[in-house]
Amino acid sequence: MKNKARGFFGERPLPTFEVDSQVLCRRTRRDFLLFGAGALAAVAGARSLLPHALRIDDDVSELLYSPHRMVPTYTKSQITPLKNNYNGATPDSGYISAWHLTLDGLASGLSVALDIRSLMSRFPVHEQITRLVCVEGWSAIAWWAGLRFDDLIRAYPPASQAKWVRVESSVNLDVSGRPDPYYVSLDLTTARHPQTLLATHLNGQALTVEHGAPLRLLAPVKLGLKNVKAITKLAYVAEEPRDYWAERGYSHYDGI
Amino acid sequence: MGRSTTPRHDAIFTSTLPEQVSVLVAKRHHLLVRRSHWLNVPILLGLILSGISIYWSSPIYQHKPDPNTGNFDVVADIGIWLCAHVPWLHHYKSPPDWIYDHMSLGPGMLAPALRLHWLCAYAFMLNGAAYIAGLIAGGGWRGLLPRRTDLRDSFWMFRYYIGFPWAKLARRQWPHPSFITKYNALQRAAYFSVPLAGCLSVATGWAIHKPMQFHSLAAIFGGFDAARVWHFWLMWFFVLFVVPHVVLVFADGWDTFRGMITGWSARVPRPEISAHEK
């Protein structure tokens, strides 16, 4: 053995000892059996815990959310194309003339209907250039304008026990053009985030049908699939409402 | 029960029966290191299979759509090429999907793939923490640290590995470069970079998973899209590590394999021999 000082980082010689060759054999057999049993136990454990374990990430995502953390904003030169990502067929523009937004679950107990003119004139307009991230992995940077969801909540306070808002579009169609209402669950803390908009404009122009005219949700702290186009109804509820994509196997919370 | 044999008898008894021979054994791997090593097998498999399913839904490497097929995905191109050139794949039903059909969870599996990927990612982080704890507890981390002589020594090891099959074929002597450390320079480089790549995979994974809550983390890797590219190539690092790793363990033999289960290695240079080498 070298007597040279090894220092803290120097490799130590492996500890060695003499054993009977039979002991080595027995130890080998024992450990192979133990590791094999461990592997079987892990498989059995995984099978019983899997349904719950597959949902851990929703809770972690919710823990990570901070209402004070702003999403990055970009300059106009960083804007990228945003495709029409309607899940099914794009609705016909006919619905726009009769469009109004229904609010349900308010503290007043009333159901309120608002048209786009009153929404745009009553609330201050906010602009932001933010990234919209799709669950599939692509993303787009776009320039949005609209009212803050929080301003609407202040003007029409939800019932005190409400923790969630069901965001719904009744005009969505499926691939073959049949009505396929779209609905998502959104936690009120996300709705109140200062960068969560009810957007009316994209890249300086009023929203087109492809992008959810006349009013769409823009929650950049959520995946794109929560950003409902052509919202027709907001319902404040106490329990987590149904969610279109969660019913199809995706996660519920979708905070990014 | 009194012992009827004399000490002298005993000595004869021991030396004539081979199973009574004592062996010199070295403690090579801490239990936590061994356990997390094997747990990495299903975890990495789950991560890669689900990861490729996720990749499929929005490939990083795209080109202008092919006028004939409409295909824009480079991975699909590789599948098309394979099916065109590998004789028994000529009649494959959907050549663009060949890679995905064989290396992912299958089509239309984005939702379960995401859930499985996240679950495996949490397991990977816990397992990685256990591995590092084992490295510290067993002192094994010192054997992984790079040394000043590593560049020169890796050249000799590389030359040895490359020349080995030819030397075997030509029935020539091909002596293994001698070293007295736990690992040779190439092993050290590999086993040192795997935990680093693991940490980078975790960091880029969080950057992709939470690009808003962790946007400064994404910025370190050049933003959301660049973090996806990092994450993709880090997967290839693990694949490129695992293939020679498994081949070399088979080549190296039983003692090395057993060492990762029992923690013991019987391939120990006798102290008097290593004293000679000095």
Interface residues (C-beta under 8 A of the other chain):
Chain A: M1 K2 F9 G10 E11 R12 L14 P15 T16 F17 E18 V19 D20 S21 Q22 L24 C25 R27 T28 D31 F32 F35 G38 A39 A42 L50 A53 L54 R55 I56 D57 V60 S61 L64 Y65 S66 R69 V71 P72 R131 V133 C134 V135 E136 G137 W138 S139 P220 V221 W245 R248 G249 Y250 S251 G255 I256
Chain B: P18 E19 Q20 V21 S22 V23 L24 V25 A26 K27 R28 R34 R35 W38 L39 P42 I54 Y55 S57 S58 L110 A111 P112 L114 R115 L116 W118 L119 Y122 G139 R142 G143 L145 T181 K182 I208 H209 K210 P211 M212 Q213 F214 H215 A219 F224 D225 R228 R258 I261 T262 G263 W264 S265 A266 V268 P271 S274 A275 K278
